[in-house]
Every structure is written in structure tokens, then in C-alpha cells.
Amino acid sequence: MVAVIIFLMIKFQLSDGSSNLSDSDSNARAAHHPAQKPKANSGPAVAADDTDAVKFLRSQRLREFWDELFESLTDGDIGVEELGISDDGVSTEYVDPNSNYGGERVRENHLNISDEQIISMRNHYISFASKIEPLASRMPYWKNTRGVVMPGGGKYTRIALSSILLLRHVGCKLPIQVFIDNHSEYNPHICENTFARLGVECVVFQDLIGDTRIGTYQYKVLSIIFSPFQHVLFLDADAWPLADPAFLFDTEPYKSNGLITFPDFWVSTASPAFFNITGTPMNSPMERRSSESGILLYNKEIHADSLILASYFNFYGPGLYYKLLTQGTHGEGDKETYLHAALNLGKPFYDVKEQNSILGRHIRGNFQGSGMVQHDPNDDWKLQEHIRAKGEPKKTKDDKIVKAKPLFIHHNLWKIDLYDLGNDLSPIHDLNDQGKLSRMWGDQKELFGRIGYDAEEMMFRVLVSSKCRVTTPREECRRLWKYCQTIFKPATR
């Protein structure tokens, strides 16, 4: 499979020609009270022949849906500009589920929010909620289709390229769409040449929403909504599977629930005010961990309505719902909006129970993280079914609890840009306390045993092979291959 990828990459020129992704907080907050909706861009096509995804994005039906959604999102004044933290915020001991926190955790409020602000936000929410069902019934998508949706733009298009090479290497043949915010972030060479050979389409939001100012996190839910696929595997630009994930669409828990979320490391820190505003039944913060949003699975036939509500939570996210759901703790952004939208509407979902694990190493006494491991929802569901049937976890012959199989890597702490891999600033050149090169993921023998192969080695060999078969400086490639030869045994996958 690596050979196929290398062949596809032969003509890939490493010419950047793109600017950095803009994720200005001021742009995000400007979405709270936009004066009017800018017209959609009817400028240059993204390729000589528009792809099916581009035609869908520019279709009259989707334009009418966006007009209606935007009008609903901006109808009325929410009445609150921004919420602030009232004290030192949620304590480190509270957030860490493995800490020696004393007593039972209950929902805590650490926001400056008055009764008047709660009432104003509640009234605005109730008004929008009345529009969810008619909007959901008109959400356009191609029935019975499946695909992968990823964000891109600027350097994130290059990061997505690394993930897509790995996704294709493990045998995934699902169509892929990379969503880019505007034409200034669009890289024609990657989109129209490299991605085209890999079965990937680039889609530019600007062609639909014009110059409407939307922040980085807010694009994620819109990319899921605007993708034509009914069944969506959303992957952040820095996430990829360890095996072909297509089977997930045909198995439980996806078939029954239509939404799968994955855990973060932390305890849920949503404020009681969020539940008061939205009318969501307030659960214990220990019922499930907070969720991350680098990997999501959605069936729009089941969850069109919760996606609409998630778009509302994200539209008014910066300064408001992001604060209500995380109160300034780790990973504040869109990550909690998807699960809570489903909870609010009483929709089915499955949150993976197997805890994510960290990838990283120690360099000069400091931990240098690379990313996290997420697990197979189907395997996790089977293990939960065993607990429900037997009253206890499934165990091995030597009485160890069986863990769900690893299925995804979210390389969120070291985002691998194929263009920069191996340059002078790359962390792979950092020496450990013994003055030697070391694995970026640390000692992961137990993990590789559960996966069935050395996934870190596979990652490096695929990416280095792809990079160094094209116009890359010889010295840079020499150092990359030296790293691989020093760290890894002969390739087995």
C-alpha cells in the first residue's frame, strides 16, 4: 500500500503558496451580532471541473438552507456579550479524574452570570429551539452515502495531507472532503493534484456563506452539515485511523444511535447555568468524562436536529456557550457542544467508555506530548454489553480487564505538517537525557501489541517515504531516514 501512495505522490511539488489559517477570536465573536448576511461568493471555481462536492455546496437547495439557518441563528438579540470567570475557576483537582479530590463532585458555577442574563439567553434559546424541527427536516444530504470530512486551509491542508496518506495506507476507501474557510486559504496544487489522486475533494465555505465571519471552531459543525454525506466520519486534520474505519457505519453502537463521541482526559465542567438556560436535565459530572471533538460519527437522518442545535451552541460559542460548557478549563471550544446538543433534545448517542491514552516522551525532564489514542466504538460497545449481561468486566485468563481495541490516533499535540517534517525545528531531532534520539510516542509496546503492529513506525515510514520521493532537500531526507533507521527495526507493515 505504501508503494501505491508513493506512486500517487511522485508529481507532488512541495510548493506552499498558502497563508496561515486565521482563527481570530474577534472574528468569532463578531458572529454574535452580525448586521447582515454577506452574499455568497460567486467568484472563481476551485478547479477546472467542479467536483460533485463543490456542485452540492453551490446548489440552490443548500444556499436556501443556509439562508434559513443563518436567519434563524441571527434572529433576535441574545442579550449577553461575553461571560467571565468569577474566581480562580475550576480547580485542578476537580478537573483531573485521577486526583485525590475530596468528596463527591457536583456541578459548580465559576461564571459571572446574572439572573437577568440567564433569562435573556434562555428566551433566545427557546426562540431558536422552536425553529430546529423545520430546519432539520429540510437539511439537504445524499441519502445512504458515507464519507470522511476534515477541516483544512493554509497549513491545516498540509497537516490533513499527512493524515490522509495514513488513512489511505490502512485501506480506507471512503470519499474524503476537506473543508476550507475561504479562497485565500485554498492551495490549488494540493487540492487539484495531490488530493485528486487520493480521492479527496476540497470545498470552500466562502462559496456558500460569502464573507460571513465565523471562527475556527465554528466551522467544524458547519462542515458536517454542509457535507453531502448522510453518514459522516469527522476527523480533525491531525487525526487518522489505525485500520479501515468504514465498518463502524454497519455496526453497533452507530446503527442504533447515529452519533458517537470520544472521551477527553477531564471531568465534565459544564456550569449549572447551562442546564438552567437550555432546560437540559442536569446530570452528575462523573456520569461521563468530557468529550473531545477531533473524531465524531454522525448519521444525519437521526441527528439533523442535534446538528442544528450544535450549530447554535457554536455560533454563540466564543465567550458564551464555550464558557458555559467548560468554564475556562482544558480545551475550551466546540468539543462539548455535540454531546450536549443530543442530550438536550433527548437524542440517542454513544460515548466511548474506554479512556483515551496519551502519547509522548520525556525530554530533558519535561514531558513532550504528541497526541492521544482513541478506541474502537464497536469493541467498546461489546465490552459494555458484557458488563450489562454478566455484571462485571470481561477479563483475560490471567484476570486482567479486557480493553477495547485502539482505532484512532489524534496527533493534536504535534500536528504533522508533511512539508516541515524533518526540518531544523522538527521535534524528532530533540535528544533525550542520554543524548540520543528516541521515539516520539515513548514506550508503547503494550499499545502496539493491542493494535497488532508498530503504529508509530508505520506513521514515520509512510510519511518519510512520501516526502522523500519528491523534491525535498537531500540533507533533510538523510536526517529523516537516519532517524527511522536509528529508532525502528526493518518495516513489517
N, C-alpha and C positions, 0 to 999 in steps of 0.2 A: 504494500500500500504506500510506503514511503516513496518508492520509486515512481509511482503514479503521481504523487504530489510534486516530486522534484521535476518530472516532465512538464507538469502544468505550470511550474514556476520558472521555466527556462528563460522565457522572454520578459520576465518581471524586472523592470528597471526600478532601482531604489531611488526614484526622484520624488522628493516630498511634495512641494507645491501646494501645501495646505497650511492654514493657520491653526493656532491652538483653539480648543473648544472653549467657548465663553460660558461661564456659569455664574455670572454676576448675581449676587443677592439682590441688588437693586432692580435688576430686570425681573427677577422672580416676584418681588413684592409689588412691582408695577402692575402685575396681573390682578391685584385685588380690586382696583377701581379703574379699569381701562375706560377711556372716554368713548371709543367706538372700535368696532372690529375692522382692522385694515383689510383691504381686498386681497384675495389670493394672488399669488404670483403667476402670471401667465407668460413669463419670460422664456428663456432658452430651455429646450428639453435637456434632460440629463444624459441622453445618449442619442446616437443617430436614429435608432429604432427604439421607441419607448417599450419598456418591459411591461408584462401584464400587471405587475405591482404598481408601476407608475401610472398606467392607464386607470387602475382602480382608484388610486389616490386622487386623480384628476377627474374622476367621473362625476356627473351631475348629482347622482344619488348620494355620494359621500359628501359632496360640497353642501347639499341641502341638510344632511345630518349634522355636519359640523356647525352650520349656521344656527340650527336649532339648539344644539348642545351649548354653543357659546352664548347664545341669547339667554338660555336657562341659567348658566353659570354666573352671568353678569347681571341678572335681574335683581334689582334692589341693592341696598347698601347693607353690608354685613355689620357695620357699626363699630368695628374694632380694627385698629391699625396693626398693633403688634402686642403680644403678651411678653412680659418679662418674668424672670425668676425672682421669687420673693425673698429667698435666703441663700444659703450655700448650695441649694439644690439637693438632689437625691444623693444619699451617702454612698461611698464606695462599697461599704459592707452590704448595704441593701441591694445594690445592683448586681454584685457578684454572688451567684447561687452557691458557690463553694466556700464562701466566707463564714466566719463564726458570728453571723448576725444573731443578736439576742432577741428571742421572742418570735412571735408569728408575724410574718409580713402582711400588712394590709395596705390598701391603696392610700397613698399620701399625696397631698397637694403642695407643690412648691412654686406655684404661679401667682403673680399678681393679677387676679381677675375678680371683678366685682359682680354683684348680683345683676346689676344693670347690663353688664357686658354679656353675662351668661344668657340673659333673656333675649338680648339683641341677636346673638349668634344662634340661639335656639329658634327664634322666629324665622331667621334667614334659612336655617337648615330645613325647617318644616316646609317652607315655601318651595325649596328646591326638591325635597323628597316627594312632593306631590307630582313632580314632573318626571320622576325616574321611570315609572312603568311605561308611559307612552314613548319616551326616548328609547328605552331598551327594546321595545317591540319594533322599532324602526332602525336598529343598528344593522348596517349592511355587512355581510360577510359571505364568503363562498361556502356553501353548506358541504359538510363532510370532507373538508380539506384540512391538512395538517402542515405545520411548518415551524421553523425557528425564527424568532425575532430578536434582533440585537441592536443596541444603540451604537452610533458611530459619530463621525465628524472630527476633522483635524487629526490629532494624534490618536484619538479613540478609534478611528478607522483602521489605523495601523495595528493597534492593540487587538481589535476584532479580527484582523487578518491572522494573527498568531493563534487565536482561539479557534478560528475556522479551520486552519490547517490541521490542528489536533482533532477537531470534531470529525473532519473527513477521514483522518487516519484511522480512527476507531470504527469506521464503517458506516457512519451516519449518512444517509442519502436524502434526508428531508430537505426540501427547499428552504433557503435562508434569505431573510430580508434584513438589511442593515438600514436603520432609520437615521437620517442626518438632519440637523435642525435647519440649515439654510445653505444656499449655493456657495457662499464664501468658504464653508467647511467641506465642500464636496471635492473629492480627489478623482478627477476623471480617469486617470491612468489605472488606479486600483479598481475603481468601480466598473469601468468599461472593458478592462482587460483581465487583470488578475481574478477579480471576483467573478466575472462572467465565466471564466474557465472552471471555477469551483462551484458553479451553480448557485451563485449569490446575486441578489438584486439590491441595488441602492435606491432608497426612496428619500426624497427631500420634503420635510414638513412644510417648508415655505411655499411649495406648490399648492398646498391646501389652505394653510392658515395665514398666508401672507406674512406681514411683519408683526403679527400679534406677539407680544413679548411674553415668553414663557421660560421659566427656569429649568435648569438641567434635570433635576429630579422629576419635574412635572412632565417631561417628555416621555418618561417610561410608560406611564399608563396610557398616554395617547398613542404610543407606538403599538401597544397591544390592541387598542380599539381600532386604529386605522389600518392595521394589517388585515388583509382579506381572509386570513385563515380562521376557520371555526375553532380548531384545536391549536393552541399556541404553546410552544415551549419558549419562554422568555429566558434569555441568558444575557447577563451583563457582558460587556466587551471583553472582560478578563475572566470569563468562566467557560468551562468546557466539560464534556462528559468523559468518563473513563471507558465506556462501552457505548454501543449504539443505543440511544435512549428512546427510540421510536416505540418500543414495546410498552412503554408507560401509558400510552394512549389507549391500549387494548386491555389493560389490567386494572385491578383494584389497587389503590382506592380511587383512582382517577375516574373510572367509569361511573361510579355512584355519586361522586362528589363534584367533579368538574373543576375543582380548584385544589392545588397542592402548594403548600408553603413550607419553607425550610427554616430551622431554628437559628437564632443568633446565640451569642455566648451569654447574654444577660437576662436578668429578670425583667419582666414587663413593668414599665414605669408610667403607664398612662395615668393621667390625673383623673380624680373623681369628677372634675368639671367636664371632661369629655363625655362621660356617660350621662351626666346631667343634661348637657346640651343636646345630645343625639338620641336620648332615650334608650340607649343600649343597656341591657341588663349588666350590672357591674359584677364581674367575676373576681376570683382571687388572683393576685399577681403570680401565684405559684401554680395556677392551673396549667399554664404552658409558658415556655420561655418567649421572650420577644422574638420576632421573626426577622429574617433578612430578606432583601428583595432582589438579590443577584440571580436567583433562579426561581421561576414560577411556572406552573402549568395551569392553563385556563381553557375551559370549554364555554364559548360564548352563548351557546344555546341554553346553558344552565345559568351562566353568570353575567349576562349582558347587563342586568340591573346592578349587580355589585361593582362592575367595572365603571358604570356611570357614577355611582356614589364615590368610588375611589378617585375618579377624576375630580369630583367636587372637593374631597379632602386634600387633594394635591394642588388644585387651583388656588385654594386658600390655605395651602400648607405653610409656606415660609412665614414665620412669625406667629402663626395661629395654630392650625391643626398639627403641624410638626412639633410645636411646643407642647400642645395638649397631650400628644401621644408618647413623647419621650422626656419632656421636661429638662431638656439640655443635656441628657446623658449620651452615651456612646451611639454613634451612627445616626444622629438626628437627620431625618429626611423622610422619604416616601415609604420606608421599609415596613411600617406598621399599618399603613393605610389599607392594604389589600385585605388582610385578615379581618380587620375591624369593620370594613365595609360589609363583608359577608356576615360577620357576627350581628351587625346592626339590623340587617334585613332577614336574619334567620335562615340564611342560605347554607347548604352543606359545604364543608371543606375538610381537608385532611391536613393537619400539621404534623410533619415528620417528627417522631419522638426520639429517634437515635440522635444523640447530641453530636454537633459538629466538632471537629478537632482542628487544632492549629498546626500549621506547617512553618518551620523556621529553625534557626540555629543560633548559637551564641558566638558573637564576635567581640573580642576584647572586653568581655564581661557583660556585654549588653545583648539582649535578645533581638534578633533581626528576623522579623516575620516575613513570610512570603504569601500566605493565604490560608484557606481553610478547606476541609473535606466535608462534603455533604453526602447523604446516604440514599440508597435505593428505596423509594417510597413503597414499592410493591413488596420488597423483602421486609421492610419495617412494618407494613400492614399485616403481613403473615405472622410476624412475631407478636404483634399486639393481639391478633386473633387467638394465638396460642395462650396468651395470658388470660384472655377472657374465658377460654374454654377450660383451661387447667387450673387457673387461679395462681399461677406462678410463671416466671420467665422460662423460656426454653433454655436448656443447659447442655453443655458438651459432656462427653464421657468422664472428663476429669472435673466436672461440676463447675465449669465456668459459664457465665451467662453468654448466650449466643448474641452477637451483634449483627445489625443489618449490614449488608454489603456496601462498601463505598461506591458511589456512582458519579459524583461531580467534584471537580476542583474549582474553587473560586479564588483565583490568584489576585485577590484585591489589595494586598499589601505591597507586592511587587508586580506592577502591571507590565507585562512583557511586550514591549514595542519591538517588532522584528527589525526595524531599521536601526535601533540603538543597541540591540543585543550584542554584547561583547565589546562595546566601545570603552573608552578610558573611565567613564563614570559608572559602568555596569557593576552592580554589587557582587557579581560572580568572582571578581578579582580580589575581593576582601579576604585577607588571611586570618585564620583562627589564632587562638592563643599559642599554638605550637608553630606558628609561622607558615602554615600550609593551607592550600586550597581545600575547601570542604563542600559537602552537599548543601544546597540552598535550603532544602526541606528538613535538614537534621537527620537523625537516626529514625528511619521509618520502616524497619524490617517487618514489624508486625502488620503495618498497614499494607505493605506490598504483598504480604502473604495472603491477606484478605482480598486484595484486588486480583491477584493471580499473576502479576508481573510488576517490574520496577517502573512505576509510572513517571518518576522524575527523570529517569534515563530516557524513556520514550519521549518525553517532552523535549529534552535537550537535543536528542538526535534528530527528531523531525524538524525542529526549528533551525538548528545549525545546518542541516543538510539543505533545507530550502534556501536559507540565506546565502550560503557559501557556493551555491551553484549559479549565482548571478553576480552582478557587478558589485562586489564587496571588497574593500581593501584587503590585500593578502595578509598583512600583519594582524588585522582584526580576526580574520578567519583562522590564522595559525594559532592565535591565543585561544579561540573558541575550541578548536579541535584538541589543543593541549589540555584544556580544562576537561573535556569529555574523556580523553584517554587517561588522564590522571585519576578521575573520580569513578568512572564506570568500567565495568568489565565488557567484553565483546557483546554487542547487541543481541538480544534474544527475541525481540519483537519489532 
